[in-house]
Every structure is written in structure tokens, then in C-alpha cells.
Amino acid sequence: IKTADGNPVNLRGDPSTKNAYLYKLASGAAVEVLEKATNAAGEEWAKVKAGNMTGYVMAKYLEGAAEEAEKTSWQEMVLQELQAIRELLEKK
């Protein structure tokens, strides 16, 4: 778990900020990701196990999540550029 400001992250029983939190996980806490989920509001969550507690945290707080999102964004940009090149070559 990693936060920019070092504040703890809420571990929740369901993937929604509308539900009460079960526990506060310290920034830097190790968790095991059990599965990923997207709630009805379109928010990305992860079901995690931290010690003997299991619950949901927003995926953006998983260490490496921002890097993965940046990587995906970069890959999408490259694919778009490749598609544009293909279209130009097909016109010739």
C-alpha cells in the first residue's frame, strides 16, 4: 500500500467508499492481492489480505498501480500511432 501523503488507507468490506471501513492500513503495509474489481461507479478496487484481515482497497493505492496505468496509457498511444501508420501505408 502506498499513498503520496503517507496517510493510512481504509480497508473496506465492499468495494465502495460508501461502506464503513474495517481497518486502516498504514502506507507501506504489505498486502496480498486476491482479485481486482470494478464497482458500479466505475472505480477500480482490489480485494486484499493484510494479516488476518480481508477486504477492499482502492486499486490506486496498490504500490505500482500508477506505474501500470502509465504503462498502459503509453502502450495505447503506441498502438494508436501504429494504426495511423498502417492507414497511411494502405492509402499508397
QUILIN-V277798 format. One record per pair of residues at least 4 apart in sequence whose ideal C-beta (glycine too) atoms are under 8 Angstrom apart, sorted by the first residue. I is the first residue (numbers start at 0). GAP is how many residues later the second one is. D is the distance in Angstrom with one decimal. If there is no record, write none. Layout:
# QUILIN-V277798
I	GAP	D
I	GAP	D
This chain:
# QUILIN-V277798
0	8	5.2
0	24	5.0
0	25	7.3
0	26	6.0
0	27	6.7
0	28	4.6
0	29	7.9
0	30	6.0
0	56	6.7
0	60	5.4
0	61	6.9
0	62	6.8
1	25	5.8
1	26	6.9
1	59	6.5
1	60	7.6
1	61	4.2
2	4	5.3
2	5	7.7
2	6	6.2
2	24	4.4
2	58	6.0
5	21	4.9
6	20	6.6
7	16	3.9
7	17	5.9
7	18	5.3
7	19	6.6
8	15	7.1
8	16	4.8
8	18	7.0
8	20	7.9
8	48	5.4
8	49	7.4
8	52	4.7
9	7	7.9
9	11	3.7
9	12	8.0
9	13	7.8
9	14	6.1
9	15	7.7
9	47	7.2
10	10	6.2
10	11	5.1
10	12	4.5
10	13	7.2
10	14	5.4
10	37	7.3
10	39	6.5
10	42	6.1
10	44	4.1
10	45	7.2
10	46	5.9
11	4	6.9
11	5	7.6
11	7	5.1
11	8	7.4
11	9	5.3
11	10	6.3
11	43	5.4
11	44	4.9
11	45	7.3
12	6	5.7
12	7	7.5
12	9	5.7
12	42	5.7
12	43	7.3
13	5	4.7
13	42	6.3
14	22	4.9
14	23	7.9
14	24	4.5
14	28	7.2
14	30	3.6
14	32	7.6
14	41	4.4
15	23	5.5
15	25	7.5
15	27	7.8
16	26	7.9
16	41	7.9
21	31	6.5
21	33	5.1
22	27	7.5
22	30	5.4
22	32	7.1
24	4	4.4
24	6	7.0
24	25	5.7
24	32	6.9
28	21	6.0
29	20	7.4
30	17	4.0
30	18	6.5
30	19	4.7
30	26	7.3
30	31	7.6
31	16	6.3
31	17	4.4
31	18	7.7
32	13	5.1
32	14	7.5
32	15	5.6
32	29	6.7
33	12	7.7
33	13	4.5
33	14	6.3
33	15	6.0
33	20	7.2
34	11	7.2
34	12	4.7
35	8	6.9
35	9	7.2
35	10	5.2
35	11	7.6
35	23	6.4
36	7	7.8
36	8	4.8
36	9	7.1
36	10	6.3
36	19	7.1
37	4	6.3
37	5	6.8
37	6	5.8
37	7	7.1
38	4	5.1
38	6	6.1
42	15	6.6
43	14	7.0
43	15	3.9
43	16	7.0
44	11	4.8
44	12	6.9
44	13	5.9
44	14	5.8
45	10	6.8
45	11	5.9
45	12	7.9
45	13	4.9
45	16	5.8
46	7	7.0
46	8	7.3
46	9	5.5
47	6	7.2
47	7	6.9
47	8	7.2
47	9	5.7
47	14	7.9
48	4	7.2
48	5	4.9
49	4	7.8
49	5	7.9
56	4	5.4
56	5	7.2
58	6	5.4
59	5	5.4
59	6	7.0
60	4	7.1
63	4	5.9
64	4	6.4
65	4	6.3
66	4	6.3
67	4	6.4
68	4	6.3
69	4	6.3
70	4	6.3
71	4	6.4
72	4	6.6
73	4	6.5
74	4	6.4
75	4	6.4
76	4	6.5
77	4	6.3
78	4	6.4
79	4	6.5
80	4	6.5
81	4	6.4
82	4	6.5
83	4	6.5
84	4	6.3
85	4	6.3
86	4	6.8
87	4	7.3
